[in-house]
Amino acid sequence: MQTPAVLETPREAADRAFQDRIVDNAMMQRVHEARERGLYPYYAEQVPVGSNHVEIDGRRLLQLGSSNYLGLAADRRVWERVVSAVAENGTSCTSSRLLTGTRPLHHRLERRLAAFLGKPAALVFPTGYLANIGTIPALVGRHDAVFYDADAHACVYDGVVLSGATAHRFRHNDVDHLDELLAKSAAPRKLIVIDSLYSLNGDLAPLAEMVDVGDRHGAWMFLDDAHGIGVLGPGGRGLSAACDVTDRVPVIMGVFSKSFASTGGFIAGSADLIDHLRFNARSYLFSNAIAPAQAAAALASLEILEAEPDLPRRALDLAERARGRLRAMGWRCGGDGSQMVPIVIGDVMLAFRVTHALRDRGVNVSPAVWPGVPKGKDLLRIGFPPSLSETEFEQALLAFAKVAEAIPEARLADESRPKLRVAG
């Protein structure tokens, strides 16, 4: 006699469906493979040790994998201001800025940022991500159009989706494609959103040309200058200042987590724009204010940058020196003209192998792999902050030289490299 089939309950069906989603997707397959091969590089506990080192699993490593572009994250002058801010204001504002969360530090920081960037006003958000996903929907809606670069940061894309505006994705840094798409749009409001410096491949946007195209078609420019402000342009005032188009860029976004030794983000623009965002940027309106310590760290870093305007040039010069030396070893580096030194590896597991090999030789870097980058463009994110001593700089380059000898396939051209199996 045949045993009757046991019917699946609705809850069991739900568990199976979600299990497929959270365990068997392509991303998690790659994670499992990396763990099985002993190559998984992420979420390692990193304990800062001094200005330029971290400790991971008891090993002291030179830190080249962060976005500490000016080397201010461990600057004692910043730390002292943070300690004072906590003593005077406590550890949290425990409220949104709208209600009881605004402190004098917030207004001082916003005024200094606006003056630094040559804009009438600025508004500080809890993170750069929240600045973008709040500001874009506050500017455009379902009857409008947004034109965004194919390589723009994830928070740009999320802001575009949340806005409900008609989305037009143009080819990376392709001014002609942007021009073509704008010409076809009859939307009452057209917003162009680009990064100034693309955080993975390290290339700069053709900002002046894009501003010209936007002006010709009656579009506003929204510049995500998260990776540019603090390093690019005169005194670190960003790409719009470098291109002399600040007055023609209505919306400039920046962050404190790169050059300003803190966390948080901001928007700079007209007084009317900033007043509008105070009441219409939902991610700002319904989030707690950044902590006094965060505001104090960002303000102290900005003041150091203003007092030491050679810091950006030192960061750019060190990156250029590193690129030249690394290329001579056979590494494929990008980032020309910026503080970034991305090394293209081209394969997920190979990028993880190189990361572990560098850690074994005393250097910590950050691998960026698909889907964070296009397939076949897996790379290492590397920075050389001006806080590095000459000895530390040479130590880092020696490690890269040793790894280049140990893993020569990481330096081969794409068409020459043996294909490695990658799950998913």
C-alpha positions as a Markdown table, in Angstrom:
| # | Residue | x | y | z |
|---|---|---|---|---|
| 1 | Met | 0.0 | 0.0 | 0.0 |
| 2 | Gln | 1.4 | 3.4 | -1.0 |
| 3 | Thr | 2.1 | 5.9 | 1.8 |
| 4 | Pro | 0.2 | 9.1 | 1.3 |
| 5 | Ala | 2.4 | 12.1 | 0.5 |
| 6 | Val | 2.9 | 14.5 | 3.4 |
| 7 | Leu | 1.5 | 17.9 | 2.4 |
| 8 | Glu | 3.7 | 20.9 | 3.1 |
| 9 | Thr | 2.2 | 23.4 | 5.5 |
| 10 | Pro | 2.1 | 27.1 | 4.4 |
| 11 | Arg | 4.7 | 27.9 | 7.0 |
| 12 | Glu | 7.0 | 25.1 | 5.8 |
| 13 | Ala | 6.6 | 26.4 | 2.2 |
| 14 | Ala | 7.5 | 29.9 | 3.4 |
| 15 | Asp | 10.6 | 28.6 | 5.2 |
| 16 | Arg | 11.7 | 26.8 | 2.1 |
| 17 | Ala | 11.2 | 29.8 | -0.1 |
| 18 | Phe | 13.1 | 32.1 | 2.1 |
| 19 | Gln | 15.9 | 29.6 | 2.6 |
| 20 | Asp | 16.4 | 29.5 | -1.1 |
| 21 | Arg | 16.6 | 33.3 | -1.1 |
| 22 | Ile | 19.0 | 33.7 | 1.8 |
| 23 | Val | 21.3 | 30.6 | 1.4 |
| 24 | Asp | 21.3 | 29.4 | -2.2 |
| 25 | Asn | 21.7 | 32.7 | -4.1 |
| 26 | Ala | 24.8 | 33.4 | -6.2 |
| 27 | Met | 26.4 | 35.8 | -3.7 |
| 28 | Met | 26.2 | 33.4 | -0.8 |
| 29 | Gln | 27.6 | 30.6 | -3.0 |
| 30 | Arg | 30.7 | 32.7 | -3.6 |
| 31 | Val | 30.9 | 33.4 | 0.2 |
| 32 | His | 30.8 | 29.7 | 1.0 |
| 33 | Glu | 33.4 | 28.9 | -1.6 |
| 34 | Ala | 35.8 | 31.6 | -0.3 |
| 35 | Arg | 35.3 | 30.3 | 3.3 |
| 36 | Glu | 35.9 | 26.7 | 2.2 |
| 37 | Arg | 39.1 | 27.7 | 0.5 |
| 38 | Gly | 40.3 | 29.7 | 3.4 |
| 39 | Leu | 40.3 | 32.9 | 1.4 |
| 40 | Tyr | 37.4 | 34.8 | 2.9 |
| 41 | Pro | 38.6 | 38.3 | 3.6 |
| 42 | Tyr | 35.7 | 40.3 | 5.0 |
| 43 | Tyr | 34.4 | 41.3 | 8.4 |
| 44 | Ala | 37.8 | 40.7 | 10.1 |
| 45 | Glu | 38.1 | 42.5 | 13.4 |
| 46 | Gln | 40.6 | 45.4 | 12.9 |
| 47 | Val | 42.0 | 47.1 | 15.9 |
| 48 | Pro | 43.7 | 50.4 | 15.1 |
| 49 | Val | 47.4 | 50.6 | 16.3 |
| 50 | Gly | 48.9 | 54.0 | 16.0 |
| 51 | Ser | 48.4 | 56.2 | 12.9 |
| 52 | Asn | 48.8 | 53.8 | 10.0 |
| 53 | His | 48.5 | 50.2 | 11.4 |
| 54 | Val | 45.8 | 47.8 | 12.4 |
| 55 | Glu | 45.9 | 44.5 | 14.3 |
| 56 | Ile | 44.0 | 41.6 | 12.7 |
| 57 | Asp | 44.1 | 38.2 | 14.4 |
| 58 | Gly | 47.1 | 39.3 | 16.5 |
| 59 | Arg | 49.1 | 40.5 | 13.5 |
| 60 | Arg | 50.2 | 44.1 | 13.1 |
| 61 | Leu | 49.5 | 45.3 | 9.5 |
| 62 | Leu | 50.1 | 48.4 | 7.6 |
| 63 | Gln | 46.6 | 49.8 | 6.8 |
| 64 | Leu | 46.2 | 50.6 | 3.1 |
| 65 | Gly | 42.6 | 49.4 | 2.7 |
| 66 | Ser | 40.7 | 52.3 | 4.2 |
| 67 | Ser | 39.4 | 55.7 | 2.8 |
| 68 | Asn | 41.5 | 57.7 | 5.3 |
| 69 | Tyr | 42.6 | 59.8 | 2.4 |
| 70 | Leu | 44.4 | 62.6 | 4.4 |
| 71 | Gly | 45.5 | 60.4 | 7.3 |
| 72 | Leu | 43.5 | 62.4 | 9.9 |
| 73 | Ala | 41.6 | 59.5 | 11.5 |
| 74 | Ala | 44.3 | 59.0 | 14.1 |
| 75 | Asp | 45.3 | 62.7 | 14.4 |
| 76 | Arg | 45.6 | 63.7 | 18.0 |
| 77 | Arg | 44.2 | 67.1 | 17.2 |
| 78 | Val | 41.0 | 65.5 | 16.0 |
| 79 | Trp | 40.8 | 63.1 | 19.0 |
| 80 | Glu | 41.2 | 66.0 | 21.5 |
| 81 | Arg | 38.2 | 67.8 | 19.9 |
| 82 | Val | 36.1 | 64.7 | 20.0 |
| 83 | Val | 36.9 | 64.2 | 23.7 |
| 84 | Ser | 35.9 | 67.8 | 24.5 |
| 85 | Ala | 32.7 | 67.4 | 22.4 |
| 86 | Val | 31.6 | 64.3 | 24.4 |
| 87 | Ala | 32.4 | 66.0 | 27.7 |
| 88 | Glu | 30.3 | 69.0 | 26.7 |
| 89 | Asn | 27.4 | 67.4 | 24.8 |
| 90 | Gly | 27.3 | 63.7 | 25.8 |
| 91 | Thr | 27.5 | 60.8 | 23.4 |
| 92 | Ser | 24.2 | 61.2 | 21.5 |
| 93 | Cys | 21.7 | 63.8 | 20.5 |
| 94 | Thr | 18.9 | 61.2 | 21.0 |
| 95 | Ser | 16.6 | 63.0 | 18.6 |
| 96 | Ser | 16.2 | 64.2 | 15.1 |
| 97 | Arg | 17.5 | 67.7 | 14.2 |
| 98 | Leu | 13.9 | 68.9 | 13.7 |
| 99 | Leu | 13.0 | 68.3 | 17.4 |
| 100 | Thr | 15.6 | 68.3 | 20.1 |
| 101 | Gly | 18.7 | 67.1 | 18.3 |
| 102 | Thr | 20.3 | 70.3 | 17.0 |
| 103 | Arg | 23.5 | 71.4 | 18.7 |
| 104 | Pro | 25.7 | 74.5 | 18.1 |
| 105 | Leu | 28.3 | 72.1 | 16.7 |
| 106 | His | 26.0 | 71.2 | 13.9 |
| 107 | His | 25.4 | 74.8 | 12.8 |
| 108 | Arg | 29.1 | 75.6 | 13.1 |
| 109 | Leu | 30.0 | 72.7 | 10.9 |
| 110 | Glu | 27.4 | 73.5 | 8.3 |
| 111 | Arg | 28.5 | 77.2 | 8.1 |
| 112 | Arg | 32.2 | 76.2 | 7.7 |
| 113 | Leu | 31.4 | 73.6 | 5.1 |
| 114 | Ala | 29.3 | 76.1 | 3.1 |
| 115 | Ala | 32.1 | 78.7 | 3.2 |
| 116 | Phe | 34.7 | 76.1 | 2.3 |
| 117 | Leu | 32.8 | 75.0 | -0.8 |
| 118 | Gly | 31.7 | 78.4 | -1.9 |
| 119 | Lys | 28.0 | 77.7 | -1.4 |
| 120 | Pro | 25.4 | 79.8 | 0.6 |
| 121 | Ala | 24.4 | 76.9 | 2.9 |
| 122 | Ala | 24.9 | 73.3 | 3.8 |
| 123 | Leu | 23.0 | 70.5 | 5.7 |
| 124 | Val | 24.6 | 67.6 | 7.6 |
| 125 | Phe | 23.0 | 64.1 | 7.3 |
| 126 | Pro | 23.7 | 61.1 | 9.5 |
| 127 | Thr | 25.5 | 59.4 | 6.5 |
| 128 | Gly | 26.4 | 60.0 | 2.9 |
| 129 | Tyr | 24.0 | 57.2 | 1.9 |
| 130 | Leu | 21.2 | 59.0 | 3.6 |
| 131 | Ala | 22.1 | 62.3 | 2.0 |
| 132 | Asn | 21.6 | 60.8 | -1.4 |
| 133 | Ile | 18.5 | 58.7 | -0.8 |
| 134 | Gly | 16.9 | 61.7 | 0.9 |
| 135 | Thr | 17.9 | 64.5 | -1.4 |
| 136 | Ile | 17.2 | 63.0 | -4.8 |
| 137 | Pro | 13.6 | 62.1 | -4.0 |
| 138 | Ala | 13.2 | 65.6 | -2.5 |
| 139 | Leu | 14.2 | 67.2 | -5.8 |
| 140 | Val | 12.4 | 65.0 | -8.4 |
| 141 | Gly | 9.3 | 62.8 | -8.5 |
| 142 | Arg | 7.2 | 60.7 | -10.8 |
| 143 | His | 6.7 | 63.4 | -13.5 |
| 144 | Asp | 10.4 | 64.2 | -13.7 |
| 145 | Ala | 13.5 | 62.5 | -15.1 |
| 146 | Val | 16.9 | 61.5 | -13.6 |
| 147 | Phe | 20.0 | 60.8 | -15.7 |
| 148 | Tyr | 22.6 | 58.9 | -13.8 |
| 149 | Asp | 26.0 | 57.4 | -14.6 |
| 150 | Ala | 26.2 | 53.6 | -15.0 |
| 151 | Asp | 28.9 | 53.4 | -12.4 |
| 152 | Ala | 27.3 | 55.8 | -9.9 |
| 153 | His | 27.4 | 54.6 | -6.2 |
| 154 | Ala | 24.6 | 52.3 | -5.0 |
| 155 | Cys | 23.1 | 55.1 | -2.9 |
| 156 | Val | 22.6 | 57.2 | -6.1 |
| 157 | Tyr | 20.7 | 54.3 | -7.7 |
| 158 | Asp | 18.6 | 53.8 | -4.6 |
| 159 | Gly | 17.8 | 57.5 | -4.4 |
| 160 | Val | 16.7 | 57.4 | -8.1 |
| 161 | Val | 14.5 | 54.4 | -7.5 |
| 162 | Leu | 12.9 | 56.0 | -4.4 |
| 163 | Ser | 12.2 | 59.2 | -6.2 |
| 164 | Gly | 9.8 | 57.5 | -8.7 |
| 165 | Ala | 11.2 | 59.7 | -11.5 |
| 166 | Thr | 11.8 | 58.3 | -14.9 |
| 167 | Ala | 15.3 | 56.9 | -14.7 |
| 168 | His | 17.8 | 57.1 | -17.6 |
| 169 | Arg | 21.1 | 55.3 | -17.1 |
| 170 | Phe | 23.9 | 56.6 | -19.4 |
| 171 | Arg | 27.2 | 54.9 | -20.2 |
| 172 | His | 30.0 | 55.6 | -17.8 |
| 173 | Asn | 31.5 | 59.1 | -18.3 |
| 174 | Asp | 29.9 | 59.2 | -21.8 |
| 175 | Val | 29.0 | 62.8 | -22.4 |
| 176 | Asp | 27.5 | 62.1 | -25.8 |
| 177 | His | 25.2 | 59.5 | -24.5 |
| 178 | Leu | 24.0 | 61.8 | -21.7 |
| 179 | Asp | 23.4 | 64.5 | -24.4 |
| 180 | Glu | 21.4 | 62.1 | -26.5 |
| 181 | Leu | 19.2 | 61.0 | -23.6 |
| 182 | Leu | 18.6 | 64.6 | -22.4 |
| 183 | Ala | 17.6 | 65.7 | -25.9 |
| 184 | Lys | 14.8 | 63.1 | -25.9 |
| 185 | Ser | 13.3 | 64.1 | -22.5 |
| 186 | Ala | 10.4 | 66.5 | -22.2 |
| 187 | Ala | 10.3 | 66.2 | -18.3 |
| 188 | Pro | 9.6 | 69.5 | -16.5 |
| 189 | Arg | 12.6 | 68.8 | -14.2 |
| 190 | Lys | 15.7 | 67.0 | -15.3 |
| 191 | Leu | 18.4 | 66.0 | -12.8 |
| 192 | Ile | 21.8 | 64.7 | -13.7 |
| 193 | Val | 23.5 | 62.7 | -10.9 |
| 194 | Ile | 27.2 | 61.7 | -11.2 |
| 195 | Asp | 30.1 | 60.8 | -8.9 |
| 196 | Ser | 33.1 | 63.1 | -9.1 |
| 197 | Leu | 35.6 | 60.3 | -8.5 |
| 198 | Tyr | 34.4 | 56.8 | -8.9 |
| 199 | Ser | 35.4 | 54.9 | -5.8 |
| 200 | Leu | 36.4 | 51.6 | -7.4 |
| 201 | Asn | 38.1 | 52.2 | -10.7 |
| 202 | Gly | 39.4 | 55.6 | -9.6 |
| 203 | Asp | 38.5 | 57.7 | -12.6 |
| 204 | Leu | 37.3 | 61.3 | -12.7 |
| 205 | Ala | 34.1 | 62.5 | -14.2 |
| 206 | Pro | 34.2 | 64.9 | -17.2 |
| 207 | Leu | 32.3 | 67.4 | -15.0 |
| 208 | Ala | 32.8 | 70.6 | -17.0 |
| 209 | Glu | 31.5 | 68.9 | -20.2 |
| 210 | Met | 28.6 | 67.4 | -18.4 |
| 211 | Val | 27.6 | 70.7 | -16.9 |
| 212 | Asp | 27.7 | 72.3 | -20.4 |
| 213 | Val | 25.4 | 69.5 | -21.6 |
| 214 | Gly | 23.1 | 69.9 | -18.6 |
| 215 | Asp | 22.9 | 73.7 | -19.1 |
| 216 | Arg | 22.1 | 73.3 | -22.8 |
| 217 | His | 19.1 | 71.0 | -22.0 |
| 218 | Gly | 17.9 | 72.8 | -18.9 |
| 219 | Ala | 19.0 | 70.1 | -16.4 |
| 220 | Trp | 20.4 | 70.5 | -12.9 |
| 221 | Met | 23.6 | 68.8 | -11.9 |
| 222 | Phe | 23.8 | 66.8 | -8.7 |
| 223 | Leu | 27.5 | 66.1 | -7.9 |
| 224 | Asp | 28.3 | 63.3 | -5.5 |
| 225 | Asp | 31.8 | 64.4 | -4.5 |
| 226 | Ala | 32.2 | 61.9 | -1.6 |
| 227 | His | 35.6 | 60.9 | -2.8 |
| 228 | Gly | 36.8 | 64.2 | -4.2 |
| 229 | Ile | 36.2 | 66.8 | -1.4 |
| 230 | Gly | 39.2 | 67.0 | 0.8 |
| 231 | Val | 41.7 | 65.9 | -2.0 |
| 232 | Leu | 40.7 | 67.3 | -5.4 |
| 233 | Gly | 40.7 | 70.9 | -6.4 |
| 234 | Pro | 42.3 | 73.9 | -4.8 |
| 235 | Gly | 42.8 | 73.2 | -1.1 |
| 236 | Gly | 40.7 | 70.0 | -1.4 |
| 237 | Arg | 37.5 | 71.9 | -2.4 |
| 238 | Gly | 36.4 | 69.1 | -4.8 |
| 239 | Leu | 36.0 | 68.5 | -8.4 |
| 240 | Ser | 33.7 | 71.4 | -9.1 |
| 241 | Ala | 36.3 | 73.8 | -7.8 |
| 242 | Ala | 39.0 | 72.0 | -9.8 |
| 243 | Cys | 36.9 | 72.5 | -13.0 |
| 244 | Asp | 35.8 | 76.0 | -12.0 |
| 245 | Val | 32.1 | 75.2 | -12.2 |
| 246 | Thr | 31.0 | 75.4 | -8.6 |
| 247 | Asp | 28.5 | 78.2 | -9.4 |
| 248 | Arg | 27.0 | 76.0 | -12.1 |
| 249 | Val | 26.5 | 72.9 | -9.9 |
| 250 | Pro | 23.4 | 73.5 | -7.8 |
| 251 | Val | 23.8 | 70.4 | -5.6 |
| 252 | Ile | 27.1 | 69.2 | -4.1 |
| 253 | Met | 27.1 | 66.2 | -1.8 |
| 254 | Gly | 30.0 | 65.1 | 0.3 |
| 255 | Val | 30.9 | 62.8 | 3.3 |
| 256 | Phe | 33.0 | 62.9 | 6.4 |
| 257 | Ser | 34.0 | 59.2 | 6.3 |
| 258 | Lys | 36.9 | 59.7 | 3.8 |
| 259 | Ser | 39.0 | 62.9 | 4.3 |
| 260 | Phe | 37.3 | 64.2 | 7.4 |
| 261 | Ala | 38.0 | 61.4 | 10.0 |
| 262 | Ser | 34.3 | 61.0 | 11.0 |
| 263 | Thr | 31.0 | 59.6 | 9.7 |
| 264 | Gly | 28.1 | 61.5 | 8.2 |
| 265 | Gly | 27.3 | 63.3 | 4.9 |
| 266 | Phe | 26.2 | 66.7 | 3.8 |
| 267 | Ile | 24.5 | 68.6 | 0.9 |
| 268 | Ala | 25.7 | 72.1 | 0.0 |
| 269 | Gly | 23.7 | 74.5 | -2.2 |
| 270 | Ser | 21.5 | 77.5 | -2.1 |
| 271 | Ala | 19.8 | 78.6 | 1.1 |
| 272 | Asp | 16.4 | 77.8 | -0.5 |
| 273 | Leu | 17.6 | 74.3 | -1.4 |
| 274 | Ile | 18.9 | 73.6 | 2.1 |
| 275 | Asp | 15.7 | 74.9 | 3.8 |
| 276 | His | 13.7 | 72.7 | 1.5 |
| 277 | Leu | 15.7 | 69.6 | 2.4 |
| 278 | Arg | 15.3 | 70.3 | 6.2 |
| 279 | Phe | 11.6 | 69.6 | 5.7 |
| 280 | Asn | 11.4 | 67.3 | 2.7 |
| 281 | Ala | 14.4 | 65.0 | 2.8 |
| 282 | Arg | 12.9 | 62.1 | 4.7 |
| 283 | Ser | 16.1 | 60.4 | 5.5 |
| 284 | Tyr | 17.2 | 63.6 | 7.3 |
| 285 | Leu | 13.9 | 64.4 | 8.8 |
| 286 | Phe | 13.3 | 61.0 | 10.4 |
| 287 | Ser | 16.8 | 60.2 | 11.5 |
| 288 | Asn | 18.7 | 61.1 | 14.7 |
| 289 | Ala | 21.2 | 63.8 | 14.3 |
| 290 | Ile | 24.9 | 62.9 | 14.0 |
| 291 | Ala | 26.5 | 62.6 | 17.4 |
| 292 | Pro | 28.4 | 65.6 | 18.8 |
| 293 | Ala | 31.7 | 63.6 | 18.6 |
| 294 | Gln | 31.1 | 63.0 | 14.8 |
| 295 | Ala | 30.4 | 66.7 | 14.2 |
| 296 | Ala | 33.5 | 67.7 | 16.2 |
| 297 | Ala | 35.8 | 65.3 | 14.3 |
| 298 | Ala | 34.6 | 66.5 | 11.0 |
| 299 | Leu | 34.9 | 70.2 | 12.0 |
| 300 | Ala | 38.4 | 69.6 | 13.4 |
| 301 | Ser | 39.5 | 67.9 | 10.2 |
| 302 | Leu | 38.1 | 70.7 | 8.1 |
| 303 | Glu | 40.0 | 73.2 | 10.1 |
| 304 | Ile | 43.2 | 71.2 | 9.7 |
| 305 | Leu | 42.7 | 71.0 | 6.0 |
| 306 | Glu | 42.2 | 74.8 | 5.8 |
| 307 | Ala | 45.3 | 75.4 | 7.9 |
| 308 | Glu | 47.4 | 72.8 | 5.9 |
| 309 | Pro | 46.3 | 73.3 | 2.2 |
| 310 | Asp | 49.3 | 71.2 | 1.0 |
| 311 | Leu | 47.7 | 68.0 | 2.5 |
| 312 | Pro | 45.7 | 67.2 | -0.7 |
| 313 | Arg | 48.7 | 67.6 | -2.9 |
| 314 | Arg | 50.8 | 65.3 | -0.7 |
| 315 | Ala | 48.1 | 62.7 | -0.9 |
| 316 | Leu | 48.0 | 63.0 | -4.7 |
| 317 | Asp | 51.8 | 62.9 | -5.1 |
| 318 | Leu | 52.1 | 59.8 | -2.9 |
| 319 | Ala | 49.5 | 58.0 | -4.9 |
| 320 | Glu | 51.3 | 58.9 | -8.2 |
| 321 | Arg | 54.6 | 57.6 | -6.8 |
| 322 | Ala | 52.9 | 54.4 | -5.8 |
| 323 | Arg | 51.3 | 53.9 | -9.1 |
| 324 | Gly | 54.6 | 54.3 | -11.0 |
| 325 | Arg | 56.3 | 51.8 | -8.8 |
| 326 | Leu | 53.5 | 49.3 | -8.8 |
| 327 | Arg | 53.2 | 49.5 | -12.6 |
| 328 | Ala | 56.9 | 48.8 | -12.9 |
| 329 | Met | 56.3 | 45.5 | -11.0 |
| 330 | Gly | 53.6 | 44.6 | -13.5 |
| 331 | Trp | 50.5 | 45.4 | -11.5 |
| 332 | Arg | 47.6 | 47.0 | -13.5 |
| 333 | Cys | 46.8 | 50.2 | -11.7 |
| 334 | Gly | 44.2 | 52.8 | -12.3 |
| 335 | Gly | 43.3 | 56.1 | -10.5 |
| 336 | Asp | 45.5 | 58.5 | -12.5 |
| 337 | Gly | 45.0 | 62.1 | -11.2 |
| 338 | Ser | 43.4 | 60.9 | -7.9 |
| 339 | Gln | 44.4 | 59.7 | -4.5 |
| 340 | Met | 43.2 | 56.2 | -5.3 |
| 341 | Val | 45.4 | 53.3 | -6.5 |
| 342 | Pro | 43.1 | 50.5 | -7.6 |
| 343 | Ile | 44.8 | 47.4 | -8.8 |
| 344 | Val | 42.8 | 45.3 | -11.2 |
| 345 | Ile | 43.1 | 41.6 | -10.7 |
| 346 | Gly | 40.1 | 40.4 | -12.8 |
| 347 | Asp | 39.0 | 37.3 | -10.8 |
| 348 | Val | 37.2 | 37.0 | -7.5 |
| 349 | Met | 39.2 | 34.2 | -5.9 |
| 350 | Leu | 42.5 | 35.5 | -7.3 |
| 351 | Ala | 41.7 | 38.9 | -5.7 |
| 352 | Phe | 41.1 | 37.1 | -2.4 |
| 353 | Arg | 44.4 | 35.1 | -2.7 |
| 354 | Val | 46.4 | 38.4 | -3.3 |
| 355 | Thr | 44.6 | 40.0 | -0.3 |
| 356 | His | 45.7 | 37.1 | 2.0 |
| 357 | Ala | 49.2 | 37.1 | 0.5 |
| 358 | Leu | 49.6 | 40.8 | 1.3 |
| 359 | Arg | 48.3 | 40.3 | 4.8 |
| 360 | Asp | 50.9 | 37.6 | 5.3 |
| 361 | Arg | 53.5 | 40.2 | 4.3 |
| 362 | Gly | 52.2 | 42.8 | 6.7 |
| 363 | Val | 49.9 | 44.9 | 4.5 |
| 364 | Asn | 46.1 | 45.2 | 4.7 |
| 365 | Val | 44.1 | 46.0 | 1.5 |
| 366 | Ser | 40.4 | 45.8 | 0.5 |
| 367 | Pro | 39.2 | 43.5 | -2.3 |
| 368 | Ala | 36.3 | 44.7 | -4.3 |
| 369 | Val | 34.6 | 42.0 | -6.4 |
| 370 | Trp | 31.5 | 41.4 | -8.5 |
| 371 | Pro | 28.8 | 42.5 | -8.1 |
| 372 | Gly | 30.4 | 45.5 | -6.5 |
| 373 | Val | 32.4 | 45.8 | -9.7 |
| 374 | Pro | 31.6 | 44.5 | -13.2 |
| 375 | Lys | 32.5 | 40.8 | -13.8 |
| 376 | Gly | 36.1 | 40.4 | -14.7 |
| 377 | Lys | 37.1 | 43.7 | -13.1 |
| 378 | Asp | 37.7 | 42.5 | -9.5 |
| 379 | Leu | 40.3 | 44.6 | -7.9 |
| 380 | Leu | 42.1 | 45.8 | -4.7 |
| 381 | Arg | 41.2 | 49.2 | -3.3 |
| 382 | Ile | 44.4 | 50.8 | -2.0 |
| 383 | Gly | 45.3 | 54.2 | -0.6 |
| 384 | Phe | 48.5 | 55.8 | 0.5 |
| 385 | Pro | 47.7 | 58.5 | 3.0 |
| 386 | Pro | 50.2 | 61.3 | 3.5 |
| 387 | Ser | 50.6 | 60.2 | 7.2 |
| 388 | Leu | 52.7 | 57.3 | 5.9 |
| 389 | Ser | 56.4 | 57.6 | 6.7 |
| 390 | Glu | 58.9 | 56.9 | 3.9 |
| 391 | Thr | 59.8 | 53.6 | 5.7 |
| 392 | Glu | 56.2 | 52.5 | 5.8 |
| 393 | Phe | 55.8 | 53.5 | 2.1 |
| 394 | Glu | 58.7 | 51.3 | 1.1 |
| 395 | Gln | 57.5 | 48.5 | 3.3 |
| 396 | Ala | 54.2 | 48.4 | 1.5 |
| 397 | Leu | 55.9 | 48.4 | -2.0 |
| 398 | Leu | 58.2 | 45.6 | -0.9 |
| 399 | Ala | 55.2 | 43.5 | 0.1 |
| 400 | Phe | 53.6 | 44.1 | -3.4 |
| 401 | Ala | 56.9 | 43.1 | -5.1 |
| 402 | Lys | 57.0 | 39.9 | -3.1 |
| 403 | Val | 53.4 | 39.0 | -3.9 |
| 404 | Ala | 54.0 | 39.8 | -7.5 |
| 405 | Glu | 56.7 | 37.2 | -7.5 |
| 406 | Ala | 54.7 | 34.6 | -5.6 |
| 407 | Ile | 51.4 | 35.0 | -7.6 |
| 408 | Pro | 52.5 | 36.1 | -11.1 |
| 409 | Glu | 49.1 | 35.2 | -12.6 |
| 410 | Ala | 47.6 | 38.2 | -10.8 |
| 411 | Arg | 49.6 | 40.5 | -13.0 |
| 412 | Leu | 48.9 | 38.8 | -16.4 |
| 413 | Ala | 46.7 | 40.4 | -19.0 |
| 414 | Asp | 43.1 | 39.2 | -19.0 |
| 415 | Glu | 43.6 | 37.1 | -22.2 |
| 416 | Ser | 46.7 | 35.4 | -20.8 |
| 417 | Arg | 45.4 | 34.4 | -17.4 |
| 418 | Pro | 44.1 | 30.9 | -16.8 |
| 419 | Lys | 40.4 | 30.9 | -16.1 |
| 420 | Leu | 39.6 | 30.0 | -12.5 |
| 421 | Arg | 36.3 | 28.5 | -11.4 |
| 422 | Val | 34.1 | 30.9 | -9.5 |
| 423 | Ala | 30.9 | 29.7 | -7.9 |
| 424 | Gly | 27.8 | 31.5 | -9.2 |
